[in-house]
């Protein structure tokens, strides 16, 4: 429709509004062209980066997440375990314990906000897919969604995925469906 508006085949609209709508439609088309260029550049980057290619095999991690993780975490051996990596991303719950009673609060939100957001958005995508295709969902995710609220399940899956990402990066493994790298405690 934006192309039709720019070509002058817009629906009956007052002249003043047509100018503004034409300008906005042209901006939308320009952005679309730029996004395609970025997608092509990202595909080239993925082809040249073995770690990013291996990370893309993880459900919920796409090209943007894979390249961002590969670029941001240059040496995964800085972290002793997947748990420490997830904590660095801010995906672990805050502990509010007192008197021997353990209470876990919201996630800490420490660390890299962008990477945390990419993981949570990716897991939100998996949760949405699970709602529309429940027969094709990982049984662990289905079980988690049955027990916990959607947002809690999403963040828990992001935490688990961060641990898998660390294992793949640190050990040089590849992700296989049905088999996940062993996670260090």
C-alpha positions as CSV (number, residue, x, y, z in Angstrom):
1,X,0.0,0.0,0.0
2,X,2.9,2.3,0.7
3,X,4.2,1.8,-2.8
4,X,0.7,2.7,-4.2
5,X,0.6,5.9,-2.2
6,X,4.0,6.9,-3.3
7,X,3.1,6.2,-7.0
8,X,0.1,8.5,-6.6
9,X,-2.6,5.8,-6.5
10,X,-3.7,6.8,-3.0
11,X,-7.3,6.6,-2.0
12,X,-9.3,9.8,-2.0
13,X,-7.6,11.9,0.6
14,X,-7.4,15.7,0.9
15,X,-4.3,17.3,-0.8
16,X,-2.7,18.4,2.5
17,X,-3.1,14.9,4.0
18,X,-1.9,13.2,0.8
19,X,1.4,15.1,1.0
20,X,2.0,13.9,4.6
21,X,0.9,10.4,3.9
22,X,3.1,10.3,0.8
23,X,6.1,11.4,2.9
24,X,5.4,8.8,5.5
25,X,4.9,6.1,3.0
26,X,8.3,6.9,1.3
27,X,10.0,6.8,4.7
28,X,8.4,3.4,5.3
29,X,9.7,2.1,2.0
30,X,13.2,3.5,2.7
31,X,13.3,1.8,6.1
32,X,12.2,-1.5,4.4
33,X,15.1,-1.2,2.0
34,X,17.6,-0.5,4.8
35,X,16.3,-3.4,6.8
36,X,16.9,-5.8,3.9
37,X,20.4,-4.5,3.6
38,X,21.0,-5.1,7.3
39,X,19.6,-8.6,7.0
40,X,22.0,-9.3,4.1
41,X,25.0,-8.0,6.1
42,X,23.9,-10.1,9.1
43,X,23.7,-13.2,6.9
44,X,27.3,-12.5,5.7
45,X,28.4,-12.1,9.3
46,X,26.8,-15.3,10.3
47,X,28.4,-17.3,7.5
48,X,31.8,-16.1,8.7
49,X,31.3,-16.7,12.4
50,X,31.3,-20.4,13.6
51,X,30.1,-19.5,17.1
52,X,27.1,-17.5,15.9
53,X,26.1,-20.3,13.5
54,X,26.2,-22.8,16.4
55,X,24.2,-20.5,18.6
56,X,21.5,-20.0,15.9
57,X,20.6,-23.7,16.2
58,X,19.2,-23.0,19.7
59,X,15.4,-22.6,19.7
60,X,14.5,-18.9,20.3
61,X,17.9,-17.5,19.2
62,X,17.8,-16.0,15.8
63,X,20.4,-14.2,13.7
64,X,20.4,-11.0,15.7
65,X,20.7,-12.8,19.1
66,X,23.4,-15.2,17.8
67,X,25.6,-12.5,16.4
68,X,25.1,-10.2,19.4
69,X,26.0,-13.0,21.8
70,X,29.0,-14.1,19.7
71,X,30.3,-10.5,19.5
72,X,29.7,-9.6,23.1
73,X,31.1,-12.7,24.8
74,X,34.5,-13.0,23.2
75,X,35.9,-15.4,25.9
76,X,33.3,-17.5,27.6
77,X,36.0,-18.9,29.9
78,X,35.7,-15.7,31.9
79,X,32.7,-17.4,33.5
80,X,33.2,-20.6,35.6
81,X,29.8,-21.9,34.7
82,X,26.6,-21.4,32.9
83,X,25.0,-20.2,36.1
84,X,27.6,-17.4,36.4
85,X,27.0,-16.4,32.8
86,X,23.3,-16.2,33.4
87,X,23.9,-14.1,36.5
88,X,26.1,-11.8,34.4
89,X,23.2,-11.3,32.1
90,X,20.9,-10.5,35.0
91,X,18.7,-13.6,34.5
92,X,19.0,-14.9,38.1
93,X,16.5,-14.1,40.8
94,X,17.5,-11.8,43.7
95,X,17.7,-13.5,47.0
96,X,15.8,-12.0,49.9
97,X,16.5,-14.5,52.5
98,X,16.3,-14.0,56.2
99,X,16.3,-16.3,59.2
100,X,17.0,-19.4,57.3
101,X,14.0,-18.9,55.0
102,X,14.9,-18.6,51.4
103,X,12.9,-16.2,49.3
104,X,13.6,-15.4,45.7
105,X,12.6,-12.1,44.2
106,X,12.6,-10.6,40.7
107,X,15.5,-11.1,38.3
108,X,18.6,-9.0,39.2
109,X,18.7,-7.1,35.9
110,X,22.4,-6.7,36.3
111,X,24.7,-7.0,33.3
112,X,24.0,-6.5,29.6
113,X,20.5,-5.3,29.1
114,X,20.5,-5.8,25.4
115,X,21.5,-9.5,25.5
116,X,19.1,-10.2,28.3
117,X,16.3,-8.6,26.3
118,X,17.2,-10.6,23.2
119,X,17.0,-13.8,25.2
120,X,13.7,-12.9,26.8
121,X,12.2,-11.9,23.5
122,X,13.4,-15.1,21.9
123,X,11.8,-17.2,24.7
124,X,8.6,-15.2,24.5
125,X,8.5,-16.2,20.8
126,X,8.8,-19.9,21.9
127,X,6.0,-19.5,24.4
128,X,3.8,-17.9,21.8
129,X,4.6,-20.7,19.4
130,X,3.8,-23.2,22.2
131,X,0.3,-21.7,22.6
132,X,-0.5,-22.1,18.9
133,X,1.2,-25.5,18.3
134,X,1.1,-27.3,21.7
135,X,2.0,-30.6,20.0
136,X,5.3,-29.3,18.6
137,X,6.6,-27.8,21.9
138,X,9.4,-29.0,24.1
139,X,7.8,-31.0,26.9
140,X,9.9,-29.2,29.5
141,X,8.5,-25.8,28.3
142,X,4.9,-27.2,28.3
143,X,5.4,-28.4,31.9
144,X,6.9,-25.1,33.0
145,X,4.0,-23.2,31.4
146,X,1.5,-25.4,33.2
147,X,3.1,-24.7,36.6
148,X,4.1,-21.1,36.3
149,X,2.8,-17.8,34.9
150,X,3.8,-17.0,31.4
151,X,6.3,-14.3,32.2
152,X,8.0,-16.3,34.9
153,X,8.3,-19.3,32.5
154,X,9.7,-17.0,29.8
155,X,12.5,-15.7,32.1
156,X,13.2,-19.2,33.4
157,X,13.6,-20.4,29.8
158,X,15.9,-17.4,29.1
159,X,18.0,-18.4,32.1
160,X,18.2,-22.0,30.9
161,X,19.0,-20.8,27.3
162,X,21.8,-18.6,28.7
163,X,23.3,-21.6,30.3
164,X,23.1,-23.6,27.1
165,X,24.7,-20.7,25.2
166,X,27.6,-20.6,27.6
167,X,28.1,-24.4,27.3
168,X,28.1,-24.2,23.5
169,X,30.5,-21.3,23.5
170,X,32.8,-22.6,26.2
171,X,33.0,-26.2,25.0
172,X,32.7,-25.7,21.3
173,X,29.7,-28.0,21.1
174,X,26.7,-27.8,18.8
175,X,23.1,-27.8,19.8
176,X,21.1,-30.9,18.9
177,X,17.3,-31.2,19.3
178,X,16.5,-33.5,22.2
179,X,20.0,-33.3,23.5
180,X,21.4,-30.3,25.3
181,X,25.0,-29.8,26.4
182,X,25.5,-30.7,30.1
183,X,25.2,-27.6,32.2
184,X,27.6,-26.9,35.0
185,X,26.0,-26.1,38.3
